[in-house]
Each structure stands twice: as C-alpha cells, then as structure tokens.
Amino acid sequence: MSDVQVHDSIEGLVAEEHELWEREASGRATEADRLRLDAVKVSLDQCWDLLRQRRGLRDRGENPDGAEVRDPGTVEGYRQ
C-alpha cells in the first residue's frame, strides 16, 4: 500500500469517525455504531503506524513497501 493509498484510507476513516461521533452526540447512535467507532479508531491507529513505518524505512534508505500493518494489540499498546 502506497503512502497515497494509506492517506486515502485515513481520510475515509476520519469521515466515518466524524459521522459516528455526530450520531453519538445527537443520541442516535446504536450499539453497532459504537462498536464500529471502536473499530474505526483501531484502523486509524494502524494506518498512522503504517505511515510511520514507511517513513522510517524510507529515511534509512530502505524500501517503504516493506512496512506491514501491525495487529491491533501491538498498535493499541503503544504509549503516547
């Protein structure tokens, strides 16, 4: 997945996240919406992690295509 593709995925996920937050704020959110919001947050973290990996590989003169999507447990376990 190229940087452009990752950015496109992020944009789509952010739009969905905003829609889900709007439903939550207006009191229209369902349990399925809340579960989807949790999944979207994890997917966003995975996308941002993938971009960081790609940049790191590129900075070291390596092929950024060697970056891989990490599992949710790894990405969600990072300290901020």
Secondary structure as the mmCIF struct_conf table of DSSP 4:
data_model
#
loop_
_struct_conf.conf_type_id
_struct_conf.id
_struct_conf.beg_label_comp_id
_struct_conf.beg_label_asym_id
_struct_conf.beg_label_seq_id
_struct_conf.end_label_comp_id
_struct_conf.end_label_asym_id
_struct_conf.end_label_seq_id
HELX_RH_AL_P HELX_RH_AL_P1 ASP A 3 SER A 26
TURN_TY1_P TURN_TY1_P1 GLY A 27 GLY A 27
HELX_RH_AL_P HELX_RH_AL_P2 GLU A 31 ASP A 59
TURN_TY1_P TURN_TY1_P2 ARG A 60 GLY A 61
BEND BEND1 GLU A 62 GLU A 62
HELX_RH_3T_P HELX_RH_3T_P1 PRO A 64 GLY A 66
HELX_LH_PP_P HELX_LH_PP_P1 VAL A 69 ASP A 71
HELX_RH_AL_P HELX_RH_AL_P3 PRO A 72 GLU A 76
TURN_TY1_P TURN_TY1_P3 GLY A 77 GLY A 77
#
